[in-house]
Amino acid sequence: MLSADAARHGGRRLRRAWREPPDGAKRVYVLQVAEGANLLGAFAGLSGRLWVVLQERWPLEVVAEGKPLPPCQAAAVTVAPQIWSS
């Protein structure tokens, strides 16, 4: 579902990463979008589509290519498997 709609929101790459908070590991999707893309619009559009179609919420983070990232997102875009690209 995410990969099918990602390009519509400026998506370039979609990765599936794992976060390890104190209460256990959780899957998160990291969508890399073109620099200058609307990050909030991409997040809202994809999250809304997931809810309308599947009645589900998936952990999703949207980051811009070429911008500095926090350590957890930098690690995700470096080592997490890429599951889609435009």
PDB file with one MODEL, atoms N, CA, C and O in Angstrom:
MODEL        1
ATOM      1  N   MET A   1       0.822  -1.193   0.000  1.00  0.00           N
ATOM      2  CA  MET A   1       0.000   0.000   0.000  1.00  0.00           C
ATOM      3  C   MET A   1       0.865   1.255   0.000  1.00  0.00           C
ATOM      4  O   MET A   1       0.632   2.163  -0.798  1.00  0.00           O
ATOM      5  N   LEU A   2       1.866   1.320   0.891  1.00  0.00           N
ATOM      6  CA  LEU A   2       2.715   2.507   0.937  1.00  0.00           C
ATOM      7  C   LEU A   2       3.476   2.694  -0.370  1.00  0.00           C
ATOM      8  O   LEU A   2       3.550   3.802  -0.900  1.00  0.00           O
ATOM      9  N   SER A   3       4.036   1.616  -0.879  1.00  0.00           N
ATOM     10  CA  SER A   3       4.826   1.735  -2.104  1.00  0.00           C
ATOM     11  C   SER A   3       3.957   2.132  -3.296  1.00  0.00           C
ATOM     12  O   SER A   3       4.440   2.791  -4.217  1.00  0.00           O
ATOM     13  N   ALA A   4       2.703   1.745  -3.292  1.00  0.00           N
ATOM     14  CA  ALA A   4       1.815   2.081  -4.404  1.00  0.00           C
ATOM     15  C   ALA A   4       1.505   3.579  -4.453  1.00  0.00           C
ATOM     16  O   ALA A   4       1.284   4.125  -5.533  1.00  0.00           O
ATOM     17  N   ASP A   5       1.486   4.241  -3.311  1.00  0.00           N
ATOM     18  CA  ASP A   5       1.124   5.657  -3.248  1.00  0.00           C
ATOM     19  C   ASP A   5       2.295   6.592  -2.965  1.00  0.00           C
ATOM     20  O   ASP A   5       2.129   7.811  -3.010  1.00  0.00           O
ATOM     21  N   ALA A   6       3.464   6.054  -2.677  1.00  0.00           N
ATOM     22  CA  ALA A   6       4.593   6.881  -2.261  1.00  0.00           C
ATOM     23  C   ALA A   6       4.990   7.924  -3.308  1.00  0.00           C
ATOM     24  O   ALA A   6       5.237   9.079  -2.961  1.00  0.00           O
ATOM     25  N   ALA A   7       5.054   7.538  -4.567  1.00  0.00           N
ATOM     26  CA  ALA A   7       5.482   8.470  -5.620  1.00  0.00           C
ATOM     27  C   ALA A   7       4.546   9.667  -5.736  1.00  0.00           C
ATOM     28  O   ALA A   7       4.984  10.774  -6.048  1.00  0.00           O
ATOM     29  N   ARG A   8       3.281   9.450  -5.488  1.00  0.00           N
ATOM     30  CA  ARG A   8       2.295  10.532  -5.562  1.00  0.00           C
ATOM     31  C   ARG A   8       2.599  11.649  -4.559  1.00  0.00           C
ATOM     32  O   ARG A   8       2.175  12.790  -4.736  1.00  0.00           O
ATOM     33  N   HIS A   9       3.337  11.301  -3.508  1.00  0.00           N
ATOM     34  CA  HIS A   9       3.668  12.266  -2.458  1.00  0.00           C
ATOM     35  C   HIS A   9       5.140  12.664  -2.483  1.00  0.00           C
ATOM     36  O   HIS A   9       5.673  13.130  -1.476  1.00  0.00           O
ATOM     37  N   GLY A  10       5.792  12.487  -3.611  1.00  0.00           N
ATOM     38  CA  GLY A  10       7.181  12.885  -3.759  1.00  0.00           C
ATOM     39  C   GLY A  10       8.172  11.844  -3.277  1.00  0.00           C
ATOM     40  O   GLY A  10       9.359  12.138  -3.135  1.00  0.00           O
ATOM     41  N   GLY A  11       7.705  10.637  -3.023  1.00  0.00           N
ATOM     42  CA  GLY A  11       8.577   9.584  -2.511  1.00  0.00           C
ATOM     43  C   GLY A  11       9.642   9.171  -3.504  1.00  0.00           C
ATOM     44  O   GLY A  11       9.395   9.091  -4.707  1.00  0.00           O
ATOM     45  N   ARG A  12      10.829   8.910  -2.985  1.00  0.00           N
ATOM     46  CA  ARG A  12      11.939   8.416  -3.798  1.00  0.00           C
ATOM     47  C   ARG A  12      12.328   7.000  -3.393  1.00  0.00           C
ATOM     48  O   ARG A  12      12.617   6.158  -4.243  1.00  0.00           O
ATOM     49  N   ARG A  13      12.331   6.740  -2.054  1.00  0.00           N
ATOM     50  CA  ARG A  13      12.701   5.423  -1.532  1.00  0.00           C
ATOM     51  C   ARG A  13      11.872   5.126  -0.290  1.00  0.00           C
ATOM     52  O   ARG A  13      11.543   6.021   0.489  1.00  0.00           O
ATOM     53  N   LEU A  14      11.544   3.861  -0.125  1.00  0.00           N
ATOM     54  CA  LEU A  14      10.832   3.417   1.066  1.00  0.00           C
ATOM     55  C   LEU A  14      11.648   2.311   1.704  1.00  0.00           C
ATOM     56  O   LEU A  14      12.052   1.358   1.037  1.00  0.00           O
ATOM     57  N   ARG A  15      11.884   2.440   2.979  1.00  0.00           N
ATOM     58  CA  ARG A  15      12.671   1.451   3.716  1.00  0.00           C
ATOM     59  C   ARG A  15      11.874   0.928   4.906  1.00  0.00           C
ATOM     60  O   ARG A  15      11.031   1.624   5.472  1.00  0.00           O
ATOM     61  N   ARG A  16      12.167  -0.323   5.268  1.00  0.00           N
ATOM     62  CA  ARG A  16      11.549  -0.918   6.464  1.00  0.00           C
ATOM     63  C   ARG A  16      12.659  -1.091   7.493  1.00  0.00           C
ATOM     64  O   ARG A  16      13.628  -1.817   7.270  1.00  0.00           O
ATOM     65  N   ALA A  17      12.497  -0.413   8.619  1.00  0.00           N
ATOM     66  CA  ALA A  17      13.515  -0.430   9.667  1.00  0.00           C
ATOM     67  C   ALA A  17      12.906  -0.952  10.966  1.00  0.00           C
ATOM     68  O   ALA A  17      11.694  -1.141  11.075  1.00  0.00           O
ATOM     69  N   TRP A  18      13.760  -1.175  11.925  1.00  0.00           N
ATOM     70  CA  TRP A  18      13.329  -1.616  13.260  1.00  0.00           C
ATOM     71  C   TRP A  18      13.819  -0.613  14.284  1.00  0.00           C
ATOM     72  O   TRP A  18      14.970  -0.180  14.241  1.00  0.00           O
ATOM     73  N   ARG A  19      12.956  -0.249  15.192  1.00  0.00           N
ATOM     74  CA  ARG A  19      13.319   0.584  16.338  1.00  0.00           C
ATOM     75  C   ARG A  19      13.330  -0.323  17.562  1.00  0.00           C
ATOM     76  O   ARG A  19      12.543  -1.265  17.649  1.00  0.00           O
ATOM     77  N   GLU A  20      14.200  -0.047  18.482  1.00  0.00           N
ATOM     78  CA  GLU A  20      14.284  -0.869  19.678  1.00  0.00           C
ATOM     79  C   GLU A  20      14.032  -0.042  20.934  1.00  0.00           C
ATOM     80  O   GLU A  20      14.960   0.236  21.694  1.00  0.00           O
ATOM     81  N   PRO A  21      12.787   0.348  21.151  1.00  0.00           N
ATOM     82  CA  PRO A  21      12.459   1.068  22.387  1.00  0.00           C
ATOM     83  C   PRO A  21      12.475   0.092  23.570  1.00  0.00           C
ATOM     84  O   PRO A  21      12.530  -1.121  23.368  1.00  0.00           O
ATOM     85  N   PRO A  22      12.429   0.609  24.789  1.00  0.00           N
ATOM     86  CA  PRO A  22      12.491  -0.262  25.967  1.00  0.00           C
ATOM     87  C   PRO A  22      11.418  -1.360  26.005  1.00  0.00           C
ATOM     88  O   PRO A  22      11.636  -2.413  26.604  1.00  0.00           O
ATOM     89  N   ASP A  23      10.268  -1.122  25.376  1.00  0.00           N
ATOM     90  CA  ASP A  23       9.189  -2.121  25.440  1.00  0.00           C
ATOM     91  C   ASP A  23       9.223  -3.125  24.283  1.00  0.00           C
ATOM     92  O   ASP A  23       8.242  -3.836  24.065  1.00  0.00           O
ATOM     93  N   GLY A  24      10.319  -3.196  23.547  1.00  0.00           N
ATOM     94  CA  GLY A  24      10.450  -4.189  22.481  1.00  0.00           C
ATOM     95  C   GLY A  24      10.599  -3.576  21.103  1.00  0.00           C
ATOM     96  O   GLY A  24      10.208  -2.432  20.876  1.00  0.00           O
ATOM     97  N   ALA A  25      11.167  -4.341  20.186  1.00  0.00           N
ATOM     98  CA  ALA A  25      11.410  -3.865  18.823  1.00  0.00           C
ATOM     99  C   ALA A  25      10.110  -3.626  18.073  1.00  0.00           C
ATOM    100  O   ALA A  25       9.141  -4.370  18.226  1.00  0.00           O
ATOM    101  N   LYS A  26      10.104  -2.569  17.253  1.00  0.00           N
ATOM    102  CA  LYS A  26       8.928  -2.227  16.456  1.00  0.00           C
ATOM    103  C   LYS A  26       9.363  -1.896  15.033  1.00  0.00           C
ATOM    104  O   LYS A  26      10.391  -1.255  14.813  1.00  0.00           O
ATOM    105  N   ARG A  27       8.564  -2.344  14.076  1.00  0.00           N
ATOM    106  CA  ARG A  27       8.820  -2.034  12.672  1.00  0.00           C
ATOM    107  C   ARG A  27       8.368  -0.605  12.397  1.00  0.00           C
ATOM    108  O   ARG A  27       7.348  -0.154  12.918  1.00  0.00           O
ATOM    109  N   VAL A  28       9.133   0.096  11.578  1.00  0.00           N
ATOM    110  CA  VAL A  28       8.768   1.437  11.143  1.00  0.00           C
ATOM    111  C   VAL A  28       9.143   1.570   9.674  1.00  0.00           C
ATOM    112  O   VAL A  28      10.155   1.024   9.234  1.00  0.00           O
ATOM    113  N   TYR A  29       8.339   2.286   8.930  1.00  0.00           N
ATOM    114  CA  TYR A  29       8.629   2.558   7.524  1.00  0.00           C
ATOM    115  C   TYR A  29       9.183   3.970   7.428  1.00  0.00           C
ATOM    116  O   TYR A  29       8.644   4.903   8.024  1.00  0.00           O
ATOM    117  N   VAL A  30      10.268   4.117   6.671  1.00  0.00           N
ATOM    118  CA  VAL A  30      10.898   5.420   6.470  1.00  0.00           C
ATOM    119  C   VAL A  30      10.808   5.746   4.985  1.00  0.00           C
ATOM    120  O   VAL A  30      11.388   5.056   4.147  1.00  0.00           O
ATOM    121  N   LEU A  31      10.075   6.802   4.678  1.00  0.00           N
ATOM    122  CA  LEU A  31       9.926   7.245   3.294  1.00  0.00           C
ATOM    123  C   LEU A  31      10.841   8.430   3.056  1.00  0.00           C
ATOM    124  O   LEU A  31      10.722   9.457   3.724  1.00  0.00           O
ATOM    125  N   GLN A  32      11.755   8.292   2.105  1.00  0.00           N
ATOM    126  CA  GLN A  32      12.602   9.393   1.695  1.00  0.00           C
ATOM    127  C   GLN A  32      11.919  10.097   0.527  1.00  0.00           C
ATOM    128  O   GLN A  32      11.544   9.471  -0.465  1.00  0.00           O
ATOM    129  N   VAL A  33      11.768  11.412   0.669  1.00  0.00           N
ATOM    130  CA  VAL A  33      11.125  12.204  -0.384  1.00  0.00           C
ATOM    131  C   VAL A  33      12.126  13.191  -0.960  1.00  0.00           C
ATOM    132  O   VAL A  33      13.175  13.451  -0.370  1.00  0.00           O
ATOM    133  N   ALA A  34      11.789  13.729  -2.105  1.00  0.00           N
ATOM    134  CA  ALA A  34      12.636  14.715  -2.767  1.00  0.00           C
ATOM    135  C   ALA A  34      12.785  15.947  -1.880  1.00  0.00           C
ATOM    136  O   ALA A  34      11.861  16.335  -1.166  1.00  0.00           O
ATOM    137  N   GLU A  35      13.957  16.545  -1.942  1.00  0.00           N
ATOM    138  CA  GLU A  35      14.182  17.773  -1.194  1.00  0.00           C
ATOM    139  C   GLU A  35      13.151  18.811  -1.630  1.00  0.00           C
ATOM    140  O   GLU A  35      12.917  18.991  -2.825  1.00  0.00           O
ATOM    141  N   GLY A  36      12.546  19.481  -0.686  1.00  0.00           N
ATOM    142  CA  GLY A  36      11.529  20.479  -0.976  1.00  0.00           C
ATOM    143  C   GLY A  36      10.112  19.937  -0.985  1.00  0.00           C
ATOM    144  O   GLY A  36       9.157  20.710  -1.063  1.00  0.00           O
ATOM    145  N   ALA A  37       9.958  18.620  -0.906  1.00  0.00           N
ATOM    146  CA  ALA A  37       8.610  18.023  -0.854  1.00  0.00           C
ATOM    147  C   ALA A  37       7.954  18.365   0.480  1.00  0.00           C
ATOM    148  O   ALA A  37       8.633  18.663   1.462  1.00  0.00           O
ATOM    149  N   ASN A  38       6.661  18.318   0.499  1.00  0.00           N
ATOM    150  CA  ASN A  38       5.885  18.608   1.704  1.00  0.00           C
ATOM    151  C   ASN A  38       5.893  17.368   2.608  1.00  0.00           C
ATOM    152  O   ASN A  38       5.154  16.414   2.363  1.00  0.00           O
ATOM    153  N   LEU A  39       6.727  17.386   3.648  1.00  0.00           N
ATOM    154  CA  LEU A  39       6.867  16.227   4.539  1.00  0.00           C
ATOM    155  C   LEU A  39       5.563  15.909   5.257  1.00  0.00           C
ATOM    156  O   LEU A  39       5.141  14.754   5.307  1.00  0.00           O
ATOM    157  N   LEU A  40       4.933  16.925   5.807  1.00  0.00           N
ATOM    158  CA  LEU A  40       3.677  16.704   6.523  1.00  0.00           C
ATOM    159  C   LEU A  40       2.575  16.241   5.576  1.00  0.00           C
ATOM    160  O   LEU A  40       1.766  15.386   5.936  1.00  0.00           O
ATOM    161  N   GLY A  41       2.540  16.796   4.378  1.00  0.00           N
ATOM    162  CA  GLY A  41       1.547  16.375   3.392  1.00  0.00           C
ATOM    163  C   GLY A  41       1.727  14.918   2.987  1.00  0.00           C
ATOM    164  O   GLY A  41       0.749  14.188   2.826  1.00  0.00           O
ATOM    165  N   ALA A  42       2.984  14.494   2.823  1.00  0.00           N
ATOM    166  CA  ALA A  42       3.262  13.095   2.480  1.00  0.00           C
ATOM    167  C   ALA A  42       2.840  12.178   3.613  1.00  0.00           C
ATOM    168  O   ALA A  42       2.206  11.149   3.379  1.00  0.00           O
ATOM    169  N   PHE A  43       3.188  12.546   4.842  1.00  0.00           N
ATOM    170  CA  PHE A  43       2.816  11.731   5.995  1.00  0.00           C
ATOM    171  C   PHE A  43       1.295  11.633   6.128  1.00  0.00           C
ATOM    172  O   PHE A  43       0.749  10.542   6.290  1.00  0.00           O
ATOM    173  N   ALA A  44       0.621  12.773   6.058  1.00  0.00           N
ATOM    174  CA  ALA A  44      -0.836  12.795   6.210  1.00  0.00           C
ATOM    175  C   ALA A  44      -1.522  12.036   5.078  1.00  0.00           C
ATOM    176  O   ALA A  44      -2.459  11.274   5.318  1.00  0.00           O
ATOM    177  N   GLY A  45      -1.060  12.241   3.850  1.00  0.00           N
ATOM    178  CA  GLY A  45      -1.674  11.568   2.714  1.00  0.00           C
ATOM    179  C   GLY A  45      -1.552  10.062   2.784  1.00  0.00           C
ATOM    180  O   GLY A  45      -2.524   9.346   2.543  1.00  0.00           O
ATOM    181  N   LEU A  46      -0.362   9.572   3.114  1.00  0.00           N
ATOM    182  CA  LEU A  46      -0.157   8.125   3.190  1.00  0.00           C
ATOM    183  C   LEU A  46      -0.846   7.513   4.404  1.00  0.00           C
ATOM    184  O   LEU A  46      -1.455   6.448   4.304  1.00  0.00           O
ATOM    185  N   SER A  47      -0.751   8.181   5.550  1.00  0.00           N
ATOM    186  CA  SER A  47      -1.414   7.667   6.755  1.00  0.00           C
ATOM    187  C   SER A  47      -2.926   7.645   6.575  1.00  0.00           C
ATOM    188  O   SER A  47      -3.592   6.694   6.983  1.00  0.00           O
ATOM    189  N   GLY A  48      -3.465   8.696   5.962  1.00  0.00           N
ATOM    190  CA  GLY A  48      -4.900   8.745   5.709  1.00  0.00           C
ATOM    191  C   GLY A  48      -5.358   7.651   4.763  1.00  0.00           C
ATOM    192  O   GLY A  48      -6.409   7.043   4.968  1.00  0.00           O
ATOM    193  N   ARG A  49      -4.581   7.404   3.742  1.00  0.00           N
ATOM    194  CA  ARG A  49      -4.930   6.337   2.782  1.00  0.00           C
ATOM    195  C   ARG A  49      -4.913   4.968   3.458  1.00  0.00           C
ATOM    196  O   ARG A  49      -5.796   4.145   3.214  1.00  0.00           O
ATOM    197  N   LEU A  50      -3.922   4.722   4.299  1.00  0.00           N
ATOM    198  CA  LEU A  50      -3.869   3.455   5.034  1.00  0.00           C
ATOM    199  C   LEU A  50      -5.118   3.270   5.891  1.00  0.00           C
ATOM    200  O   LEU A  50      -5.680   2.178   5.970  1.00  0.00           O
ATOM    201  N   TRP A  51      -5.534   4.349   6.522  1.00  0.00           N
ATOM    202  CA  TRP A  51      -6.700   4.254   7.396  1.00  0.00           C
ATOM    203  C   TRP A  51      -7.982   4.020   6.587  1.00  0.00           C
ATOM    204  O   TRP A  51      -8.807   3.187   6.960  1.00  0.00           O
ATOM    205  N   VAL A  52      -8.145   4.739   5.505  1.00  0.00           N
ATOM    206  CA  VAL A  52      -9.358   4.608   4.697  1.00  0.00           C
ATOM    207  C   VAL A  52      -9.459   3.223   4.065  1.00  0.00           C
ATOM    208  O   VAL A  52     -10.529   2.614   4.067  1.00  0.00           O
ATOM    209  N   VAL A  53      -8.360   2.731   3.529  1.00  0.00           N
ATOM    210  CA  VAL A  53      -8.388   1.465   2.798  1.00  0.00           C
ATOM    211  C   VAL A  53      -8.305   0.254   3.723  1.00  0.00           C
ATOM    212  O   VAL A  53      -9.056  -0.708   3.559  1.00  0.00           O
ATOM    213  N   LEU A  54      -7.397   0.300   4.693  1.00  0.00           N
ATOM    214  CA  LEU A  54      -7.133  -0.880   5.519  1.00  0.00           C
ATOM    215  C   LEU A  54      -7.626  -0.771   6.965  1.00  0.00           C
ATOM    216  O   LEU A  54      -7.623  -1.758   7.701  1.00  0.00           O
ATOM    217  N   GLN A  55      -8.045   0.422   7.367  1.00  0.00           N
ATOM    218  CA  GLN A  55      -8.412   0.663   8.765  1.00  0.00           C
ATOM    219  C   GLN A  55      -7.247   0.323   9.696  1.00  0.00           C
ATOM    220  O   GLN A  55      -7.442  -0.252  10.767  1.00  0.00           O
ATOM    221  N   GLU A  56      -6.026   0.689   9.270  1.00  0.00           N
ATOM    222  CA  GLU A  56      -4.822   0.414  10.042  1.00  0.00           C
ATOM    223  C   GLU A  56      -3.951   1.659  10.114  1.00  0.00           C
ATOM    224  O   GLU A  56      -3.988   2.525   9.240  1.00  0.00           O
ATOM    225  N   ARG A  57      -3.172   1.719  11.176  1.00  0.00           N
ATOM    226  CA  ARG A  57      -2.146   2.751  11.313  1.00  0.00           C
ATOM    227  C   ARG A  57      -0.792   2.047  11.325  1.00  0.00           C
ATOM    228  O   ARG A  57      -0.577   1.113  12.097  1.00  0.00           O
ATOM    229  N   TRP A  58       0.106   2.496  10.477  1.00  0.00           N
ATOM    230  CA  TRP A  58       1.452   1.926  10.425  1.00  0.00           C
ATOM    231  C   TRP A  58       2.440   3.003  10.849  1.00  0.00           C
ATOM    232  O   TRP A  58       2.268   4.171  10.501  1.00  0.00           O
ATOM    233  N   PRO A  59       3.469   2.626  11.592  1.00  0.00           N
ATOM    234  CA  PRO A  59       4.492   3.614  11.949  1.00  0.00           C
ATOM    235  C   PRO A  59       5.202   4.095  10.684  1.00  0.00           C
ATOM    236  O   PRO A  59       5.803   3.299   9.963  1.00  0.00           O
ATOM    237  N   LEU A  60       5.130   5.380  10.422  1.00  0.00           N
ATOM    238  CA  LEU A  60       5.692   5.958   9.210  1.00  0.00           C
ATOM    239  C   LEU A  60       6.457   7.215   9.563  1.00  0.00           C
ATOM    240  O   LEU A  60       5.967   8.063  10.310  1.00  0.00           O
ATOM    241  N   GLU A  61       7.652   7.333   9.030  1.00  0.00           N
ATOM    242  CA  GLU A  61       8.453   8.548   9.162  1.00  0.00           C
ATOM    243  C   GLU A  61       8.785   9.030   7.762  1.00  0.00           C
ATOM    244  O   GLU A  61       9.144   8.232   6.896  1.00  0.00           O
ATOM    245  N   VAL A  62       8.668  10.328   7.538  1.00  0.00           N
ATOM    246  CA  VAL A  62       8.967  10.907   6.227  1.00  0.00           C
ATOM    247  C   VAL A  62      10.151  11.848   6.395  1.00  0.00           C
ATOM    248  O   VAL A  62      10.123  12.751   7.232  1.00  0.00           O
ATOM    249  N   VAL A  63      11.184  11.634   5.599  1.00  0.00           N
ATOM    250  CA  VAL A  63      12.395  12.452   5.681  1.00  0.00           C
ATOM    251  C   VAL A  63      12.757  12.956   4.289  1.00  0.00           C
ATOM    252  O   VAL A  63      12.459  12.305   3.287  1.00  0.00           O
ATOM    253  N   ALA A  64      13.400  14.118   4.236  1.00  0.00           N
ATOM    254  CA  ALA A  64      13.820  14.704   2.965  1.00  0.00           C
ATOM    255  C   ALA A  64      15.233  14.261   2.628  1.00  0.00           C
ATOM    256  O   ALA A  64      16.112  14.259   3.490  1.00  0.00           O
ATOM    257  N   GLU A  65      15.451  13.886   1.375  1.00  0.00           N
ATOM    258  CA  GLU A  65      16.801  13.542   0.914  1.00  0.00           C
ATOM    259  C   GLU A  65      17.685  14.776   0.993  1.00  0.00           C
ATOM    260  O   GLU A  65      17.233  15.892   0.738  1.00  0.00           O
ATOM    261  N   GLY A  66      18.947  14.567   1.347  1.00  0.00           N
ATOM    262  CA  GLY A  66      19.907  15.661   1.356  1.00  0.00           C
ATOM    263  C   GLY A  66      19.859  16.547   2.584  1.00  0.00           C
ATOM    264  O   GLY A  66      20.600  17.528   2.653  1.00  0.00           O
ATOM    265  N   LYS A  67      19.019  16.238   3.550  1.00  0.00           N
ATOM    266  CA  LYS A  67      18.926  17.024   4.784  1.00  0.00           C
ATOM    267  C   LYS A  67      19.545  16.235   5.931  1.00  0.00           C
ATOM    268  O   LYS A  67      19.492  15.005   5.926  1.00  0.00           O
ATOM    269  N   PRO A  68      20.135  16.920   6.920  1.00  0.00           N
ATOM    270  CA  PRO A  68      20.666  16.211   8.094  1.00  0.00           C
ATOM    271  C   PRO A  68      19.532  15.503   8.836  1.00  0.00           C
ATOM    272  O   PRO A  68      18.426  16.031   8.955  1.00  0.00           O
ATOM    273  N   LEU A  69      19.824  14.302   9.330  1.00  0.00           N
ATOM    274  CA  LEU A  69      18.812  13.492  10.014  1.00  0.00           C
ATOM    275  C   LEU A  69      19.258  13.161  11.431  1.00  0.00           C
ATOM    276  O   LEU A  69      20.456  13.109  11.710  1.00  0.00           O
ATOM    277  N   PRO A  70      18.288  12.934  12.338  1.00  0.00           N
ATOM    278  CA  PRO A  70      18.638  12.425  13.660  1.00  0.00           C
ATOM    279  C   PRO A  70      19.293  11.046  13.518  1.00  0.00           C
ATOM    280  O   PRO A  70      19.083  10.370  12.511  1.00  0.00           O
ATOM    281  N   PRO A  71      20.079  10.622  14.505  1.00  0.00           N
ATOM    282  CA  PRO A  71      20.816   9.356  14.389  1.00  0.00           C
ATOM    283  C   PRO A  71      19.960   8.144  14.020  1.00  0.00           C
ATOM    284  O   PRO A  71      20.386   7.330  13.200  1.00  0.00           O
ATOM    285  N   CYS A  72      18.777   8.002  14.595  1.00  0.00           N
ATOM    286  CA  CYS A  72      17.971   6.808  14.301  1.00  0.00           C
ATOM    287  C   CYS A  72      17.510   6.793  12.844  1.00  0.00           C
ATOM    288  O   CYS A  72      17.471   5.730  12.225  1.00  0.00           O
ATOM    289  N   GLN A  73      17.163   7.951  12.288  1.00  0.00           N
ATOM    290  CA  GLN A  73      16.737   7.996  10.892  1.00  0.00           C
ATOM    291  C   GLN A  73      17.935   7.888   9.955  1.00  0.00           C
ATOM    292  O   GLN A  73      17.822   7.291   8.885  1.00  0.00           O
ATOM    293  N   ALA A  74      19.069   8.449  10.330  1.00  0.00           N
ATOM    294  CA  ALA A  74      20.280   8.318   9.512  1.00  0.00           C
ATOM    295  C   ALA A  74      20.682   6.847   9.406  1.00  0.00           C
ATOM    296  O   ALA A  74      21.076   6.383   8.336  1.00  0.00           O
ATOM    297  N   ALA A  75      20.581   6.121  10.510  1.00  0.00           N
ATOM    298  CA  ALA A  75      20.899   4.694  10.483  1.00  0.00           C
ATOM    299  C   ALA A  75      19.913   3.943   9.595  1.00  0.00           C
ATOM    300  O   ALA A  75      20.309   3.052   8.843  1.00  0.00           O
ATOM    301  N   ALA A  76      18.639   4.297   9.676  1.00  0.00           N
ATOM    302  CA  ALA A  76      17.618   3.612   8.882  1.00  0.00           C
ATOM    303  C   ALA A  76      17.859   3.788   7.392  1.00  0.00           C
ATOM    304  O   ALA A  76      17.756   2.823   6.634  1.00  0.00           O
ATOM    305  N   VAL A  77      18.178   5.002   6.957  1.00  0.00           N
ATOM    306  CA  VAL A  77      18.370   5.213   5.521  1.00  0.00           C
ATOM    307  C   VAL A  77      19.717   4.679   5.043  1.00  0.00           C
ATOM    308  O   VAL A  77      19.963   4.602   3.839  1.00  0.00           O
ATOM    309  N   THR A  78      20.584   4.311   5.976  1.00  0.00           N
ATOM    310  CA  THR A  78      21.883   3.746   5.608  1.00  0.00           C
ATOM    311  C   THR A  78      21.837   2.224   5.518  1.00  0.00           C
ATOM    312  O   THR A  78      22.371   1.646   4.572  1.00  0.00           O
ATOM    313  N   VAL A  79      21.203   1.568   6.495  1.00  0.00           N
ATOM    314  CA  VAL A  79      21.293   0.104   6.561  1.00  0.00           C
ATOM    315  C   VAL A  79      19.969  -0.643   6.406  1.00  0.00           C
ATOM    316  O   VAL A  79      19.979  -1.842   6.128  1.00  0.00           O
ATOM    317  N   ALA A  80      18.845   0.022   6.574  1.00  0.00           N
ATOM    318  CA  ALA A  80      17.557  -0.682   6.477  1.00  0.00           C
ATOM    319  C   ALA A  80      17.292  -1.106   5.039  1.00  0.00           C
ATOM    320  O   ALA A  80      17.658  -0.392   4.105  1.00  0.00           O
ATOM    321  N   PRO A  81      16.667  -2.248   4.856  1.00  0.00           N
ATOM    322  CA  PRO A  81      16.371  -2.710   3.491  1.00  0.00           C
ATOM    323  C   PRO A  81      15.434  -1.761   2.748  1.00  0.00           C
ATOM    324  O   PRO A  81      14.423  -1.309   3.285  1.00  0.00           O
ATOM    325  N   GLN A  82      15.792  -1.476   1.516  1.00  0.00           N
ATOM    326  CA  GLN A  82      14.926  -0.667   0.666  1.00  0.00           C
ATOM    327  C   GLN A  82      13.874  -1.579   0.057  1.00  0.00           C
ATOM    328  O   GLN A  82      14.211  -2.590  -0.559  1.00  0.00           O
ATOM    329  N   ILE A  83      12.601  -1.232   0.223  1.00  0.00           N
ATOM    330  CA  ILE A  83      11.547  -2.090  -0.295  1.00  0.00           C
ATOM    331  C   ILE A  83      10.843  -1.494  -1.511  1.00  0.00           C
ATOM    332  O   ILE A  83      10.009  -2.144  -2.141  1.00  0.00           O
ATOM    333  N   TRP A  84      11.197  -0.227  -1.835  1.00  0.00           N
ATOM    334  CA  TRP A  84      10.625   0.400  -3.028  1.00  0.00           C
ATOM    335  C   TRP A  84      11.497   1.594  -3.389  1.00  0.00           C
ATOM    336  O   TRP A  84      12.073   2.236  -2.510  1.00  0.00           O
ATOM    337  N   SER A  85      11.595   1.890  -4.683  1.00  0.00           N
ATOM    338  CA  SER A  85      12.230   3.123  -5.138  1.00  0.00           C
ATOM    339  C   SER A  85      11.542   3.585  -6.409  1.00  0.00           C
ATOM    340  O   SER A  85      10.966   2.793  -7.156  1.00  0.00           O
ATOM    341  N   SER A  86      11.618   4.894  -6.633  1.00  0.00           N
ATOM    342  CA  SER A  86      10.961   5.435  -7.843  1.00  0.00           C
ATOM    343  C   SER A  86      11.878   5.362  -9.029  1.00  0.00           C
ATOM    344  O   SER A  86      11.499   5.769 -10.128  1.00  0.00           O
TER     345      SER A  86
ENDMDL
END
